[in-house]
Amino acid sequence: MMYRITHKTVYDYSEPALNCQNKVHLTPRDLPYQRRHRHALNIRPTPESMSPFTDFFGNAAVSFNIDQPHDMLVIQSVSRIEVLDRPTPPLGDSLPWEEAAKIIAKADSPECIDAYQYVFPSRYAYRNDKLAAFGRVSFTPGRPLLQGAMDLTKRIHREFKYAPKATSLTTSIDEILEAHHGVCQDFAHLQIGVMRSLGLAARYVSGYLRTDPPPGKPRLVGADASHAWVDVFCPKFGWVSLDPTNACLASDRHIVLAWGRDYGDVSPIKGVALGGGEHELTVTVDAVPI
């Protein structure tokens, strides 16, 4: 599937911002199942400087600064991406999850060394006994790792209500577990925290999900959205992508932007501005098959 992805963010300030400095993760990754054919980043007003770089996790990022008064900041990313079918591993052929955790902890191969960093707690996806207890319902003794991970994915989808605006970035995964509602970012953090609490490696994936209109209805421009899901490391198969918001394995409908320990590593836009007063934020995403 070939896509044209347009991600537009507008900050409308109540009074001029004197300057701003930002870092963006808006360049889709090149992967065995995803090819980036084209990418352009358009910013208004024009930055005084722009510095592309590769972050610690191998994601493409850009930092820029605007050193002139402005009452609006527009950041638009346009990409042309080819997404291929991903091989689906037989879930029952994966190692028992306890054995997999021991192999990852040994970190005696390049793959396991890379995966082991995602066992440790991070700001938004930490570990604790309550999360481990929730996970053991899916990860029963001797159960194959990927079977347990898929069961957890489906439980989150079944037991938690998707509730936009009910949470914020400051809402902890303990609060999500208590309230049983959230959004894709919350569900990804919850699943990562549960798996890390059991000694398993899981990382946060930021990207896009192509959505389809209801039958008989036209497709609305800008109706798609940023999305988040989870990569789980399984010795023998490598990283496997699971989407707890939709209770499925990732497919050619999922377009990967970046990955890291949690949202804090890969937020699409992060920065500071001097002045500006109050601001109104508008974000539109369009993932169009072409």
C-alpha positions as CSV (number, residue, x, y, z in Angstrom):
1,M,0.0,0.0,0.0
2,M,1.3,3.4,-1.0
3,Y,0.3,6.4,1.1
4,R,0.5,10.2,1.1
5,I,0.7,11.3,4.7
6,T,0.0,14.9,5.6
7,H,0.4,15.9,9.2
8,K,-0.3,19.6,9.9
9,T,0.0,21.3,13.3
10,V,-1.0,24.9,13.9
11,Y,-0.3,27.0,17.1
12,D,-2.4,30.1,17.0
13,Y,-1.1,32.6,19.7
14,S,-3.2,35.3,21.4
15,E,-0.2,37.6,21.3
16,P,3.1,37.4,19.4
17,A,5.6,34.8,20.5
18,L,9.1,36.4,20.4
19,N,11.0,33.2,19.6
20,C,10.7,29.4,19.9
21,Q,12.8,26.3,19.8
22,N,11.4,22.9,18.8
23,K,12.3,19.3,18.1
24,V,10.1,17.2,15.8
25,H,9.8,13.5,15.1
26,L,7.7,13.7,11.9
27,T,9.9,11.7,9.4
28,P,8.6,8.1,8.9
29,R,11.3,5.4,9.4
30,D,12.7,3.3,6.7
31,L,12.1,-0.4,7.6
32,P,12.1,-3.8,5.9
33,Y,8.3,-3.5,5.7
34,Q,8.1,0.3,5.1
35,R,9.9,2.4,2.5
36,R,10.1,6.2,2.7
37,H,10.0,7.5,-0.9
38,R,9.7,11.2,-0.1
39,H,9.4,13.5,2.9
40,A,9.2,17.3,3.2
41,L,8.9,19.5,6.3
42,N,7.4,22.9,5.8
43,I,7.5,25.5,8.6
44,R,6.0,29.0,8.8
45,P,7.5,31.4,9.6
46,T,10.7,30.2,8.1
47,P,13.2,29.1,10.8
48,E,16.5,30.8,11.2
49,S,18.1,27.4,11.5
50,M,17.1,23.7,11.0
51,S,19.3,20.8,12.0
52,P,18.3,17.2,11.0
53,F,19.8,14.5,13.2
54,T,19.3,10.8,14.2
55,D,18.3,10.3,17.8
56,F,19.5,7.6,20.2
57,F,16.8,5.1,19.0
58,G,17.6,5.6,15.3
59,N,14.7,7.9,14.6
60,A,15.1,10.8,12.2
61,A,14.4,14.1,13.9
62,V,14.8,17.8,13.2
63,S,15.5,20.7,15.6
64,F,14.7,24.3,14.6
65,N,14.5,27.7,16.0
66,I,12.5,30.8,15.0
67,D,14.0,34.1,16.3
68,Q,11.3,36.6,15.2
69,P,8.0,37.6,16.6
70,H,5.1,35.5,15.2
71,D,1.4,35.0,16.1
72,M,1.1,31.7,14.4
73,L,3.3,28.6,14.0
74,V,2.5,26.1,11.2
75,I,4.4,22.8,11.0
76,Q,3.4,20.6,8.1
77,S,5.0,17.2,7.3
78,V,4.2,15.6,3.9
79,S,5.5,12.0,3.2
80,R,5.1,9.4,0.5
81,I,5.3,6.0,2.1
82,E,5.1,2.4,0.8
83,V,4.0,-0.1,3.5
84,L,4.3,-3.8,2.8
85,D,2.6,-6.8,4.4
86,R,4.3,-7.9,7.6
87,P,5.0,-11.6,8.2
88,T,2.8,-12.9,11.0
89,P,4.7,-15.3,13.3
90,P,2.8,-18.3,14.7
91,L,2.0,-17.1,18.2
92,G,2.1,-20.6,19.7
93,D,5.6,-21.2,18.4
94,S,7.2,-18.5,20.6
95,L,9.2,-19.4,23.7
96,P,7.5,-19.6,27.1
97,W,7.5,-16.1,28.4
98,E,9.5,-16.9,31.5
99,E,12.3,-18.4,29.3
100,A,12.2,-15.4,26.9
101,A,12.6,-13.0,29.9
102,K,15.7,-14.9,31.0
103,I,17.2,-14.8,27.5
104,I,16.6,-11.1,27.2
105,A,18.2,-10.4,30.6
106,K,21.3,-12.3,29.6
107,A,21.8,-9.7,26.8
108,D,24.4,-12.0,25.1
109,S,23.5,-11.1,21.5
110,P,23.2,-7.7,19.7
111,E,19.4,-8.2,19.4
112,C,19.0,-8.9,23.1
113,I,21.3,-6.1,24.1
114,D,19.1,-3.7,22.1
115,A,15.9,-5.2,23.6
116,Y,17.1,-5.3,27.2
117,Q,17.0,-1.4,27.4
118,Y,13.2,-1.7,27.0
119,V,12.8,-3.9,30.1
120,F,13.6,-1.0,32.4
121,P,11.1,1.5,33.6
122,S,10.7,4.9,32.0
123,R,8.7,8.0,32.9
124,Y,5.4,7.0,31.4
125,A,5.8,3.2,31.3
126,Y,7.2,2.2,34.7
127,R,7.0,-1.2,36.6
128,N,5.2,-2.2,39.8
129,D,3.5,-5.2,41.4
130,K,0.0,-4.0,40.5
131,L,0.8,-4.0,36.8
132,A,2.5,-7.4,37.1
133,A,-0.6,-8.9,38.8
134,F,-2.7,-7.5,35.9
135,G,-0.4,-9.1,33.4
136,R,-0.3,-12.6,35.0
137,V,-3.9,-13.1,34.0
138,S,-2.6,-13.3,30.4
139,F,0.9,-14.6,31.1
140,T,0.1,-17.8,32.9
141,P,3.0,-20.2,33.7
142,G,4.6,-21.7,30.6
143,R,2.5,-19.8,28.1
144,P,4.1,-18.8,24.8
145,L,5.2,-15.2,24.9
146,L,3.3,-14.0,21.9
147,Q,0.1,-15.8,22.9
148,G,0.3,-14.0,26.3
149,A,1.0,-10.7,24.6
150,M,-1.9,-11.0,22.2
151,D,-4.2,-12.0,25.1
152,L,-3.1,-8.9,27.0
153,T,-3.7,-6.8,23.8
154,K,-7.3,-8.1,23.5
155,R,-8.0,-7.7,27.2
156,I,-7.0,-4.0,27.1
157,H,-9.3,-3.6,24.1
158,R,-12.2,-5.4,25.8
159,E,-11.9,-4.1,29.3
160,F,-10.9,-0.4,28.7
161,K,-13.1,2.2,27.1
162,Y,-11.7,4.5,24.4
163,A,-12.4,7.9,25.9
164,P,-10.9,11.0,24.1
165,K,-10.2,13.9,26.4
166,A,-10.7,11.8,29.5
167,T,-6.9,11.7,30.2
168,S,-3.8,13.8,29.6
169,L,-0.1,13.2,29.4
170,T,0.1,13.5,33.1
171,T,-2.4,10.7,33.7
172,S,-0.4,7.7,35.1
173,I,-0.8,4.1,34.0
174,D,-1.9,3.3,37.5
175,E,-4.8,5.8,37.0
176,I,-5.6,4.2,33.7
177,L,-5.7,0.8,35.3
178,E,-8.0,2.1,37.9
179,A,-10.4,4.1,35.7
180,H,-10.5,1.6,32.8
181,H,-10.5,4.3,30.1
182,G,-8.1,6.2,28.0
183,V,-6.8,6.7,24.4
184,C,-4.2,4.9,22.3
185,Q,-1.3,6.5,24.0
186,D,-2.6,5.4,27.4
187,F,-3.2,1.8,26.3
188,A,0.2,1.5,24.7
189,H,1.9,2.8,27.9
190,L,-0.3,0.4,30.0
191,Q,0.7,-2.6,27.9
192,I,4.4,-1.7,28.0
193,G,4.3,-1.1,31.8
194,V,2.6,-4.5,32.3
195,M,5.1,-6.4,30.2
196,R,8.1,-4.6,31.7
197,S,6.8,-5.5,35.2
198,L,7.1,-9.2,34.1
199,G,10.7,-8.7,32.9
200,L,9.7,-8.5,29.2
201,A,10.9,-6.0,26.6
202,A,8.4,-3.6,25.1
203,R,8.7,-0.3,23.3
204,Y,6.4,2.6,22.3
205,V,5.7,3.1,18.6
206,S,4.4,6.4,17.3
207,G,2.8,6.6,13.9
208,Y,-0.4,6.8,11.9
209,L,-3.4,4.5,11.3
210,R,-5.4,4.6,8.1
211,T,-9.1,4.9,8.9
212,D,-12.0,4.0,6.6
213,P,-15.3,5.9,6.4
214,P,-18.6,4.2,7.3
215,P,-20.2,2.3,4.5
216,G,-21.7,4.7,2.0
217,K,-20.1,7.8,3.5
218,P,-17.4,9.9,1.8
219,R,-13.9,9.9,3.2
220,L,-13.2,13.1,5.2
221,V,-10.0,14.9,4.6
222,G,-8.0,15.2,7.8
223,A,-10.1,12.5,9.6
224,D,-7.1,10.3,10.3
225,A,-5.1,10.7,13.4
226,S,-1.7,10.1,15.1
227,H,-1.7,6.7,16.7
228,A,0.4,4.7,19.1
229,W,1.0,0.9,19.6
230,V,3.5,-1.5,21.1
231,D,6.5,-3.5,19.9
232,V,7.2,-6.7,21.9
233,F,10.5,-8.4,21.6
234,C,10.4,-12.2,21.2
235,P,13.6,-14.2,21.0
236,K,13.5,-16.2,17.7
237,F,11.1,-13.8,16.0
238,G,12.4,-10.4,16.9
239,W,10.1,-7.4,17.4
240,V,6.3,-8.0,16.9
241,S,3.9,-5.1,16.7
242,L,0.6,-5.2,18.6
243,D,-2.2,-2.6,18.7
244,P,-4.1,-2.7,22.0
245,T,-6.5,0.1,20.9
246,N,-7.8,-2.2,18.1
247,A,-6.9,-5.7,19.4
248,C,-4.8,-6.6,16.4
249,L,-1.4,-7.2,15.1
250,A,0.0,-4.1,13.2
251,S,-0.7,-4.4,9.4
252,D,-0.2,-2.3,6.3
253,R,-2.7,0.2,7.8
254,H,-0.1,1.1,10.4
255,I,2.6,3.7,9.3
256,V,5.6,3.9,11.7
257,L,7.1,7.3,12.6
258,A,9.4,6.6,15.5
259,W,9.9,4.3,18.5
260,G,11.4,4.7,22.0
261,R,10.8,3.9,25.6
262,D,7.6,5.9,25.8
263,Y,5.8,8.9,24.4
264,G,8.4,11.3,25.9
265,D,11.1,9.9,23.5
266,V,9.1,10.3,20.3
267,S,6.5,13.1,20.7
268,P,5.8,14.5,17.3
269,I,6.5,18.1,18.4
270,K,8.3,19.2,21.5
271,G,9.5,22.7,22.3
272,V,9.4,26.0,24.2
273,A,8.2,29.5,23.2
274,L,8.9,32.9,24.7
275,G,5.7,35.0,25.0
276,G,2.7,34.1,22.9
277,G,0.1,34.4,25.7
278,E,-2.6,31.7,25.4
279,H,-2.6,29.5,22.3
280,E,-5.0,27.3,20.4
281,L,-3.6,24.1,19.0
282,T,-5.0,22.4,15.9
283,V,-3.7,19.1,14.5
284,T,-5.0,17.4,11.3
285,V,-3.7,14.1,9.8
286,D,-4.5,12.7,6.4
287,A,-3.3,9.2,5.4
288,V,-4.5,8.8,1.8
289,P,-3.9,5.6,-0.2
290,I,-2.6,6.5,-3.6
